[in-house]
Amino acid sequence: MRIRRVYGKLLRNVMERRRAFLLGMIILFAVSVMLGLMRGVEFFNTETDRISIKIKAETTNSLSDTQKIMDDIEKKILEVLNPQDLDSVYSYVGIHPGTQGNDEIFSNLAYMDIFLNIKTERKTKDSGVLIKRVREAVGIPEGVTEIKTAGVSREGGPGRNDIEFAIVGDSYENLKRAADEIAKAGRGIKGVAGIYPDIEQGKKEIRIMLDEKKANAAGVPLSDIAMILRAAAAGAKVDSIKRGGDDIDIIVIAKKDDIKSIDDLLSFTVPNRFGSRVPLSVLAKTEKGYSYTVLKHTNGRKSVSVIGEIDKSTATVSEVNGILVKEIEEILKNYPNVEALAGGEYREMQQRFRDLGFAFLAAMFLIFIILAALFNSLIQPFIIMLAIPFGFMGVMLLSLIHISEPTRPY
């Protein structure tokens, strides 16, 4: 009877203040959704039983130099991991495994697979703790420009990067500068274990920069200038003849003695539409720079990726990427025609939340239609379905409490 009186009094208070109660529930529902988005949700909890380490050393490294670095890393790992946690360690020098068999092969690349014992046999049950120990022990070895440590599963688990943004634009120089600034900003965010741009400086090069305005004024098409330069340096096919059933190409190329420096190349002349010849030195200038070992494109535009890892014992993917997105927006204000496209686990999480939202609305609509048909009423189904937001709020708040628990070794 006492419970009935208390419950009846509660219902009367709610009915007397139904507008305030409804507004409060809407606010609480919105807050629970926002907290869930801020904290992040793992849709698939795949247990890690393999730790992968990828390194990129200085481009001048030989295979033996890179092998020494990997030997030092392996020694540190064997010292820091308990033998009960460790199954085996394999290292590979001169290669980075790629997707669909597109491996990168260079003498300055290497990777290591650290296989853990199954969870029930390990002394340290939490694989996140083991990954953190490996990161702290390895650090950034001398001579290494990039290092990435991540946990994966033997069954092929998630291979998405915790942090991944494609910086796209029209100039690799601008993209590299922007990517370097973004990586620097990312290193100051709590929870970021490592972040770096994936573009690597290659060999020195001399670039011939054509002045389009001068070329147009002189009546010289840019395509003619490019053809002359290509023919002088590598030769140009002008005709072919048949000998014994085989086609033999006739190639015109400048003598090696005629091109001893870049100035000799610019001394060549090109014909214009007025019938005279114009020296290349008038239409072009040179600048020194560096090439890049790999050139990437995203949606038809030049791109540089910023990739990183997150220590999930101190921060979530959603938290770190949310802060980094704001930093990127500020940085890219100084780079016109450059934009950032989110990728990796953060993008997938956003897509799943959008899909979940559409699925939730569709399910609510179908439930309402079924209840309306059963009760022959539009009001009663609405009253019954009020329990769904309450349940959703409970799930999100309990999920928040569960995620907030500190990670600890067993």
C-alpha positions as CSV (number, residue, x, y, z in Angstrom):
1,M,0.0,0.0,0.0
2,R,2.8,2.4,0.8
3,I,4.4,1.7,-2.6
4,R,1.1,2.4,-4.3
5,R,0.7,5.7,-2.4
6,V,4.3,6.8,-3.3
7,Y,3.8,5.8,-6.9
8,G,0.4,7.5,-7.1
9,K,1.9,10.7,-5.7
10,L,4.7,10.6,-8.2
11,L,2.3,10.1,-11.1
12,R,0.1,13.1,-9.9
13,N,3.2,15.3,-9.7
14,V,4.2,14.3,-13.2
15,M,0.7,14.9,-14.6
16,E,0.5,18.3,-12.9
17,R,3.9,19.3,-14.3
18,R,3.7,17.3,-17.6
19,R,5.2,20.0,-19.8
20,A,8.2,20.4,-17.5
21,F,8.6,16.6,-17.2
22,L,8.4,16.2,-21.0
23,L,11.0,19.0,-21.6
24,G,13.3,17.4,-18.9
25,M,13.1,14.0,-20.6
26,I,13.9,15.5,-24.0
27,I,16.9,17.3,-22.5
28,L,18.0,14.1,-20.7
29,F,17.7,12.1,-23.9
30,A,19.7,14.6,-25.9
31,V,22.4,14.7,-23.2
32,S,22.7,10.9,-23.1
33,V,23.1,10.8,-26.9
34,M,25.8,13.5,-26.8
35,L,27.7,11.7,-24.0
36,G,27.5,8.5,-25.9
37,L,28.9,10.2,-29.0
38,M,31.7,12.0,-27.0
39,R,32.8,8.8,-25.3
40,G,32.6,6.6,-28.3
41,V,31.1,3.1,-28.6
42,E,32.7,-0.1,-29.7
43,F,30.4,-2.0,-31.9
44,F,32.6,-5.0,-32.2
45,N,34.9,-5.9,-29.3
46,T,37.6,-7.9,-30.9
47,E,40.2,-9.3,-28.4
48,T,43.7,-8.4,-29.5
49,D,46.2,-11.3,-29.5
50,R,48.8,-9.9,-31.8
51,I,50.8,-6.6,-31.6
52,S,52.2,-5.2,-34.9
53,I,55.1,-2.8,-35.1
54,K,55.9,-1.0,-38.3
55,I,59.0,1.2,-38.7
56,K,60.3,3.5,-41.3
57,A,64.0,4.4,-40.9
58,E,66.0,7.1,-42.7
59,T,66.1,6.6,-46.5
60,T,69.9,6.1,-46.5
61,N,69.6,3.0,-44.3
62,S,70.7,-0.3,-45.8
63,L,69.1,-3.6,-44.9
64,S,71.8,-4.3,-42.3
65,D,71.2,-0.9,-40.7
66,T,67.5,-1.6,-40.5
67,Q,68.1,-5.1,-39.2
68,K,70.2,-3.7,-36.3
69,I,67.2,-1.4,-35.3
70,M,64.8,-4.4,-35.3
71,D,67.2,-6.4,-33.2
72,D,67.3,-3.7,-30.6
73,I,63.5,-3.4,-30.6
74,E,63.1,-7.2,-30.2
75,K,65.5,-7.2,-27.3
76,K,63.5,-4.5,-25.5
77,I,60.2,-6.4,-26.1
78,L,61.6,-9.6,-24.7
79,E,62.7,-7.7,-21.6
80,V,59.4,-5.9,-21.0
81,L,56.9,-8.7,-21.7
82,N,56.3,-11.6,-19.3
83,P,57.1,-15.0,-20.8
84,Q,53.6,-16.1,-19.8
85,D,52.1,-13.4,-22.0
86,L,54.3,-14.0,-25.0
87,D,53.9,-16.7,-27.6
88,S,56.4,-15.7,-30.4
89,V,58.1,-12.8,-32.2
90,Y,58.7,-12.5,-35.9
91,S,60.5,-9.6,-37.7
92,Y,60.7,-8.8,-41.4
93,V,63.2,-6.3,-42.8
94,G,62.9,-4.5,-46.1
95,I,59.1,-4.7,-46.5
96,H,55.8,-3.3,-45.2
97,P,52.7,-5.5,-45.8
98,G,50.1,-3.8,-47.9
99,T,46.5,-4.5,-48.8
100,Q,45.6,-6.9,-51.5
101,G,49.3,-8.0,-51.9
102,N,50.5,-4.4,-52.7
103,D,53.6,-4.6,-50.4
104,E,56.0,-1.7,-50.0
105,I,59.6,-2.9,-50.5
106,F,62.5,-0.6,-49.4
107,S,65.7,-1.2,-47.4
108,N,64.5,1.3,-44.7
109,L,61.2,-0.5,-44.0
110,A,60.5,-3.2,-41.5
111,Y,57.8,-4.7,-39.4
112,M,57.4,-7.1,-36.4
113,D,54.6,-9.3,-35.3
114,I,54.4,-10.1,-31.6
115,F,52.0,-13.0,-31.0
116,L,50.5,-13.2,-27.5
117,N,49.2,-16.3,-25.7
118,I,45.5,-16.7,-25.7
119,K,43.8,-14.6,-23.0
120,T,43.0,-17.5,-20.6
121,E,46.7,-18.4,-20.5
122,R,48.2,-15.0,-20.1
123,K,49.3,-13.4,-16.9
124,T,48.2,-10.0,-18.1
125,K,44.7,-10.4,-19.4
126,D,44.2,-6.9,-20.8
127,S,46.0,-6.6,-24.1
128,G,45.8,-2.8,-23.9
129,V,48.2,-2.9,-21.0
130,L,50.6,-5.0,-23.1
131,I,50.4,-2.7,-26.1
132,K,51.1,0.3,-23.7
133,R,54.2,-1.5,-22.3
134,V,55.5,-2.2,-25.8
135,R,55.1,1.4,-26.9
136,E,56.8,2.8,-23.8
137,A,59.7,0.3,-24.0
138,V,60.3,0.8,-27.7
139,G,59.8,4.6,-27.9
140,I,61.3,6.1,-31.0
141,P,64.6,4.3,-31.7
142,E,67.5,6.3,-33.1
143,G,67.4,6.5,-36.9
144,V,63.7,5.8,-37.1
145,T,61.5,8.5,-38.7
146,E,58.1,6.8,-38.2
147,I,56.9,4.0,-36.0
148,K,53.4,2.6,-35.6
149,T,52.4,0.1,-32.9
150,A,48.9,-1.4,-33.0
151,G,47.0,-4.4,-31.8
152,V,45.2,-6.8,-34.2
153,S,43.6,-10.2,-33.9
154,R,44.9,-13.4,-35.5
155,E,41.6,-13.8,-37.2
156,G,42.2,-10.6,-39.1
157,G,40.4,-8.2,-36.8
158,P,40.1,-4.5,-37.3
159,G,42.9,-3.0,-39.5
160,R,41.6,0.6,-39.3
161,N,43.8,3.4,-38.1
162,D,42.7,5.1,-34.9
163,I,43.6,8.4,-36.5
164,E,43.5,8.9,-40.3
165,F,42.9,12.0,-42.3
166,A,43.6,12.5,-46.0
167,I,44.8,16.0,-46.6
168,V,44.0,16.8,-50.3
169,G,45.0,19.7,-52.5
170,D,47.0,20.8,-55.6
171,S,50.5,21.0,-54.3
172,Y,52.5,18.3,-52.5
173,E,54.7,21.0,-50.8
174,N,51.6,22.7,-49.3
175,L,50.1,19.4,-48.3
176,K,53.3,18.3,-46.6
177,R,53.5,21.5,-44.6
178,A,49.9,21.3,-43.6
179,A,50.3,17.6,-42.7
180,D,53.4,18.4,-40.6
181,E,51.4,21.1,-38.7
182,I,48.5,18.7,-38.1
183,A,50.8,16.0,-36.8
184,K,52.5,18.5,-34.5
185,A,49.1,19.6,-33.1
186,G,48.1,15.9,-32.7
187,R,51.1,15.1,-30.6
188,G,49.9,17.6,-28.0
189,I,46.5,15.9,-27.5
190,K,46.2,13.6,-24.5
191,G,45.9,10.0,-25.5
192,V,47.8,10.2,-28.8
193,A,50.5,7.5,-28.8
194,G,52.0,8.5,-32.2
195,I,51.0,10.5,-35.2
196,Y,52.8,11.3,-38.4
197,P,52.3,12.2,-42.1
198,D,52.8,9.2,-44.5
199,I,54.8,11.2,-47.1
200,E,58.5,10.6,-47.3
201,Q,61.2,12.9,-48.8
202,G,63.1,11.2,-51.6
203,K,66.1,12.3,-53.7
204,K,67.1,15.8,-54.7
205,E,65.7,17.1,-57.9
206,I,65.8,20.2,-60.2
207,R,62.5,21.5,-61.3
208,I,62.0,23.5,-64.5
209,M,59.1,26.0,-63.8
210,L,57.5,27.4,-67.0
211,D,56.1,30.9,-67.1
212,E,52.8,30.5,-68.8
213,K,52.3,34.3,-69.4
214,K,55.7,34.7,-71.0
215,A,55.1,31.6,-73.2
216,N,51.8,32.9,-74.4
217,A,53.2,36.3,-75.2
218,A,56.1,34.7,-77.1
219,G,53.7,32.5,-79.0
220,V,55.1,29.2,-77.7
221,P,52.7,26.4,-76.6
222,L,53.6,24.8,-73.3
223,S,53.2,21.4,-75.0
224,D,56.0,22.3,-77.4
225,I,58.3,23.3,-74.5
226,A,57.6,20.0,-72.8
227,M,58.3,18.0,-76.0
228,I,61.6,19.8,-76.6
229,L,62.8,19.1,-73.0
230,R,61.7,15.5,-73.1
231,A,63.4,14.9,-76.5
232,A,66.6,16.5,-75.3
233,A,66.8,14.5,-72.1
234,A,65.2,11.1,-73.1
235,G,64.8,11.3,-76.9
236,A,61.7,11.5,-79.1
237,K,60.4,9.1,-81.7
238,V,60.1,10.8,-85.1
239,D,59.6,7.8,-87.4
240,S,60.0,4.0,-87.8
241,I,61.3,1.7,-90.5
242,K,60.8,-2.0,-91.2
243,R,63.8,-4.3,-91.3
244,G,63.2,-8.0,-91.7
245,G,59.6,-7.8,-90.5
246,D,60.5,-5.8,-87.4
247,D,59.6,-2.2,-86.7
248,I,62.7,-0.1,-85.8
249,D,62.0,3.3,-84.1
250,I,64.0,6.3,-85.2
251,I,64.7,8.4,-82.0
252,V,66.2,11.9,-82.0
253,I,68.1,12.8,-78.9
254,A,70.7,15.4,-78.0
255,K,74.3,14.5,-77.6
256,K,75.5,13.8,-74.1
257,D,78.3,16.3,-74.5
258,D,75.7,19.0,-75.3
259,I,74.0,18.7,-72.0
260,K,76.5,18.9,-69.1
261,S,74.4,21.1,-66.8
262,I,70.9,22.5,-66.4
263,D,72.0,25.7,-68.1
264,D,72.9,23.8,-71.2
265,L,69.3,22.4,-71.3
266,L,67.9,25.9,-70.9
267,S,70.0,27.2,-73.8
268,F,67.9,25.1,-76.2
269,T,65.5,27.1,-78.4
270,V,61.9,26.4,-79.3
271,P,60.0,27.6,-82.4
272,N,57.1,30.0,-81.9
273,R,54.1,30.6,-84.2
274,F,55.8,33.7,-85.7
275,G,58.6,31.5,-87.3
276,S,61.4,32.6,-84.9
277,R,63.1,30.6,-82.1
278,V,62.9,31.5,-78.4
279,P,65.5,30.4,-75.8
280,L,64.1,28.2,-73.0
281,S,65.9,30.4,-70.5
282,V,63.5,33.2,-71.3
283,L,60.4,31.2,-70.7
284,A,61.5,29.0,-67.7
285,K,63.3,29.1,-64.4
286,T,64.7,26.4,-62.2
287,E,64.4,25.6,-58.5
288,K,65.9,22.9,-56.4
289,G,63.9,20.6,-54.2
290,Y,63.2,17.0,-53.2
291,S,61.1,14.3,-54.8
292,Y,58.8,12.0,-52.8
293,T,59.1,8.2,-52.6
294,V,55.3,7.7,-53.0
295,L,52.7,10.0,-54.5
296,K,49.1,9.5,-53.6
297,H,45.8,10.7,-55.0
298,T,42.4,10.8,-53.3
299,N,39.3,11.6,-55.5
300,G,41.5,12.7,-58.3
301,R,43.5,15.2,-56.2
302,K,47.0,15.0,-54.7
303,S,46.8,13.8,-51.1
304,V,49.0,13.2,-48.0
305,S,47.6,11.1,-45.1
306,V,48.1,11.8,-41.4
307,I,48.0,8.6,-39.5
308,G,48.2,7.9,-35.8
309,E,47.5,5.6,-32.9
310,I,45.6,6.2,-29.6
311,D,46.3,4.9,-26.2
312,K,42.8,3.7,-25.4
313,S,43.5,3.4,-21.7
314,T,43.6,7.2,-21.5
315,A,41.3,8.4,-24.3
316,T,38.8,7.2,-26.8
317,V,38.9,7.4,-30.6
318,S,36.0,9.8,-30.6
319,E,37.5,12.2,-28.0
320,V,40.9,12.5,-29.7
321,N,39.5,12.8,-33.2
322,G,37.0,15.3,-32.1
323,I,39.7,17.6,-30.7
324,L,42.0,17.0,-33.7
325,V,39.2,17.9,-36.2
326,K,39.0,21.4,-34.5
327,E,42.8,21.8,-34.7
328,I,42.7,20.8,-38.4
329,E,40.0,23.4,-39.1
330,E,42.2,26.1,-37.6
331,I,45.4,25.0,-39.4
332,L,43.7,24.7,-42.9
333,K,42.6,28.3,-42.7
334,N,46.2,29.2,-43.7
335,Y,46.0,26.8,-46.7
336,P,43.5,27.7,-49.3
337,N,42.2,24.9,-51.6
338,V,43.3,22.3,-49.1
339,E,40.8,20.1,-47.2
340,A,40.9,17.2,-44.8
341,L,38.9,14.0,-45.3
342,A,38.3,11.8,-42.2
343,G,39.1,8.1,-42.5
344,G,40.0,5.1,-40.4
345,E,38.0,4.0,-37.3
346,Y,36.6,7.5,-36.7
347,R,35.0,7.7,-40.1
348,E,33.6,4.2,-39.7
349,M,32.2,5.1,-36.3
350,Q,30.4,8.1,-37.7
351,Q,29.0,6.1,-40.5
352,R,27.7,3.5,-38.1
353,F,26.0,6.1,-35.9
354,R,24.3,7.5,-39.0
355,D,23.2,4.1,-40.1
356,L,22.0,3.3,-36.5
357,G,20.0,6.6,-36.5
358,F,18.2,5.7,-39.7
359,A,17.6,2.1,-38.5
360,F,16.2,3.5,-35.2
361,L,13.8,5.8,-36.9
362,A,12.6,3.1,-39.3
363,A,12.1,0.7,-36.4
364,M,10.1,3.3,-34.4
365,F,7.8,3.9,-37.4
366,L,7.1,0.2,-38.0
367,I,6.4,-0.4,-34.3
368,F,4.0,2.6,-34.3
369,I,2.2,1.2,-37.3
370,I,1.8,-2.2,-35.8
371,L,0.6,-0.9,-32.4
372,A,-1.8,1.5,-34.0
373,A,-3.3,-1.4,-36.0
374,L,-3.6,-3.6,-32.8
375,F,-5.1,-0.9,-30.5
376,N,-7.0,0.9,-33.3
377,S,-5.7,4.2,-31.8
378,L,-3.0,6.7,-32.5
379,I,-2.6,7.8,-28.8
380,Q,-2.1,4.5,-27.1
381,P,0.9,3.4,-29.3
382,F,2.6,6.7,-28.6
383,I,2.2,6.2,-24.8
384,I,3.6,2.7,-25.0
385,M,6.5,3.8,-27.1
386,L,7.6,6.4,-24.6
387,A,9.4,3.5,-22.8
388,I,11.9,3.2,-25.8
389,P,13.7,6.6,-25.2
390,F,13.9,5.7,-21.4
391,G,15.6,2.4,-22.3
392,F,18.0,4.1,-24.7
393,M,18.9,6.7,-22.1
394,G,19.7,3.9,-19.6
395,V,21.8,2.0,-22.1
396,M,23.9,5.1,-23.0
397,L,24.4,6.2,-19.4
398,L,25.4,2.6,-18.3
399,S,27.7,2.4,-21.3
400,L,29.3,5.7,-20.2
401,I,29.9,4.4,-16.7
402,H,31.3,1.1,-18.0
403,I,33.7,2.9,-20.5
404,S,34.8,5.2,-17.7
405,E,36.3,2.4,-15.7
406,P,40.1,2.6,-15.7
407,T,42.1,0.0,-17.5
408,R,44.2,-2.1,-15.2
409,P,46.2,-5.3,-15.3
410,Y,44.7,-8.4,-14.0
